[in-house]
């Protein structure tokens, strides 16, 4: 998994400080000058929705409307200890991870890993942890997955797991989704395996 990106906005000194200790941090550091960036430039940066922006001086911030306020930490009460700064960043990172696990879109369904449910048109269905793993594994796979790849990818089994265990899980999951959402094509299969 990629490290989360932290942008220091209009502060090269903050960027330099965090860059010095980047090997000890669980995020990547980048600098951005808001005075020289446009909405078009921001649209090109696909990671902006999941990035954190550290802003020292709100008065000098241009194009503030382009930043998602939920992703901004204003460091107005300076000085701040490095420990407190890293703590703020880590809290943001944990909140973001939790929120991002609540809105994974698969086809036209919303998968909420935290609540273990799948939602479509205000209908929701509770899922087991294994069912969520199965859906996400198939969804993220570029090609159909056979029973053996599901055994190793989901069940982490190196030796032979009975094939009917995998097939039974898929059958039950398909049945639950079809009964709740009337969707018999959520998990498809062909001669190469299962896919979403």
C-alpha atoms as one frame of an Amber mdcrd trajectory, in Angstrom:
protein
   0.000   0.000   0.000   1.258   3.472  -0.875   2.187   5.829   1.913  -0.139
   8.729   2.489   1.021  12.063   1.083   1.488  15.172   3.199   1.774  18.536
   1.458   3.352  21.458   3.240   1.622  24.484   1.766   3.687  27.668   1.227
   6.218  26.585   3.837   9.543  25.336   2.599  10.903  25.401   6.153   8.232
  22.969   7.371   8.904  20.813   4.319  12.638  20.782   5.126  12.034  19.827
   8.763   9.716  16.942   7.889  11.994  15.807   5.067  14.827  15.426   7.571
  12.874  12.802   9.486  10.887  11.270   6.609  12.541   7.866   7.061  10.879
   7.595  10.492   7.444   8.686   9.299   4.638   6.721   7.727   3.929   9.274
   4.983   5.577  11.004   2.043   6.324  14.745   2.183   5.834  17.185  -0.700
   5.827  20.948  -0.992   3.140  22.963  -2.765   2.957  26.684  -3.428  -0.727
  27.626  -3.409   0.076  31.009  -4.956   1.094  29.312  -8.197  -1.511  26.603
  -8.520  -4.825  26.601 -10.330  -7.929  24.437 -10.137  -6.769  22.740 -13.340
  -3.425  21.859 -11.731  -5.169  20.451  -8.684  -7.487  18.329 -10.826  -4.426
  16.647 -12.327  -3.283  15.518  -8.895  -5.323  12.390  -8.242  -4.002  12.043
  -4.697  -5.364  15.368  -3.410  -8.551  13.825  -2.025  -6.535  11.478   0.180
  -3.704  13.875   1.053  -3.169  16.044   4.087  -2.253  19.719   3.777  -0.231
  21.428   6.500  -0.748  25.180   6.395   1.174  27.587   8.603  -0.239  30.942
   7.582  -3.874  30.994   6.493  -3.647  34.661   5.466  -1.062  33.886   2.800
  -3.058  31.006   1.389  -4.323  31.498  -2.138  -6.918  29.254  -3.721  -8.087
  27.988  -0.344 -11.403  26.988  -1.896  -9.612  24.244  -3.831  -8.547  22.397
  -0.696 -10.900  20.015   1.051 -11.265  21.505   4.571 -11.378  17.995   6.047
  -7.833  17.443   4.787  -6.247  20.597   6.192  -4.396  21.148   9.443  -3.853
  24.838  10.180  -0.818  25.249  12.378  -1.771  28.599  13.861  -0.721  27.994
  17.481   3.014  28.123  16.972   5.470  27.079  18.130   4.449  23.431  18.076
   6.586  20.531  19.155   7.559  18.023  16.507   5.930  15.324  18.629   2.580
  17.215  18.637   2.795  17.819  14.890   3.388  14.143  14.147   0.583  13.230
  16.538  -1.828  15.519  14.605  -0.738  13.963  11.321  -1.183  10.425  12.659
  -4.676  11.201  13.992  -5.642  12.537  10.576  -4.181   9.448   8.932  -6.179
   7.097  11.165  -9.412   9.042  10.590  -8.834   9.036   6.856  -8.157   5.294
   6.783 -11.332   4.627   8.760 -13.420   6.875   6.489 -11.945   5.482   3.288
 -12.866   1.961   4.388 -16.467   3.125   4.685 -16.851   4.042   1.042 -15.323
   1.532  -1.326 -17.332   1.516  -4.546 -17.669  -1.829  -6.316 -19.835  -1.617
  -9.414 -22.785   0.441  -8.160 -22.520  -0.842  -4.588 -20.909   0.800  -1.573
 -18.801  -1.557   0.531 -18.265  -0.511   4.144 -15.443  -2.594   5.588 -15.827
  -1.069   9.058 -19.529  -1.920   9.349 -19.160  -5.089   7.260 -21.978  -4.307
   4.881 -22.782  -3.725   1.241 -25.240  -0.961   0.328 -27.182  -0.079  -2.810
 -30.149   2.318  -3.104 -30.634   2.473   0.688 -30.771  -1.337   0.899 -28.017
  -2.851   2.964 -26.814  -6.358   3.567 -24.540  -7.463   6.397 -21.517  -9.444
   5.264 -18.905 -11.546   6.990 -15.274 -10.478   6.968 -14.482 -13.354   4.575
 -17.255 -12.244   2.189 -15.859  -8.701   2.095 -12.351 -10.059   1.476 -13.721
 -12.210  -1.347 -15.549  -9.304  -3.004 -12.555  -6.968  -2.781 -10.131  -9.640
  -3.969 -12.248 -10.379  -7.050 -12.912  -6.704  -7.713  -9.227  -5.754  -7.547
  -8.122  -8.675  -9.699  -7.432  -7.881 -13.333  -8.573 -11.294 -14.534 -10.901
 -14.119 -13.423  -9.657 -15.996 -10.356  -9.786 -19.777 -10.129 -10.383 -21.722
  -6.940  -6.661 -22.222  -6.283  -5.908 -18.484  -6.493  -8.854 -17.800  -4.153
  -7.543 -20.411  -1.715  -4.149 -18.717  -1.552  -5.408 -15.134  -1.860  -8.319
 -15.240   0.582  -7.821 -18.307   2.757  -4.006 -18.076   2.655  -3.870 -21.827
   2.154  -0.785 -23.243   0.479  -1.923 -26.840   0.666  -5.118 -28.123  -0.843
  -8.236 -26.743   0.757 -11.274 -28.626  -0.395 -12.531 -26.853  -3.504 -16.123
 -27.063  -2.344 -15.267 -24.737   0.605 -14.444 -21.885  -1.800 -17.340 -22.705
  -4.110 -19.759 -22.885  -1.169 -18.698 -19.430   0.033 -19.194 -17.985  -3.443
 -22.554 -19.729  -3.850 -23.814 -18.378  -0.501 -22.565 -14.867  -1.219 -24.184
 -14.836  -4.670 -27.444 -16.079  -3.131 -27.430 -13.387  -0.393 -26.796 -10.614
  -2.927 -29.426 -11.923  -5.315 -32.052 -12.213  -2.562 -31.379  -8.711  -1.225
 -30.613  -6.764  -4.406 -32.080  -8.981  -7.146 -28.660  -9.040  -8.805 -27.686
 -12.435 -10.144 -24.645 -11.025 -11.992 -22.650  -9.454  -9.173 -20.090 -12.270
  -9.113 -19.697 -13.812 -12.535 -17.814 -16.890 -13.620 -16.408 -18.405 -16.789
 -14.025 -21.255 -17.606 -11.102 -19.240 -16.168 -12.695 -18.526 -12.793 -14.718
 -15.954 -10.855 -14.750 -12.193 -11.400 -16.625  -8.998 -10.607
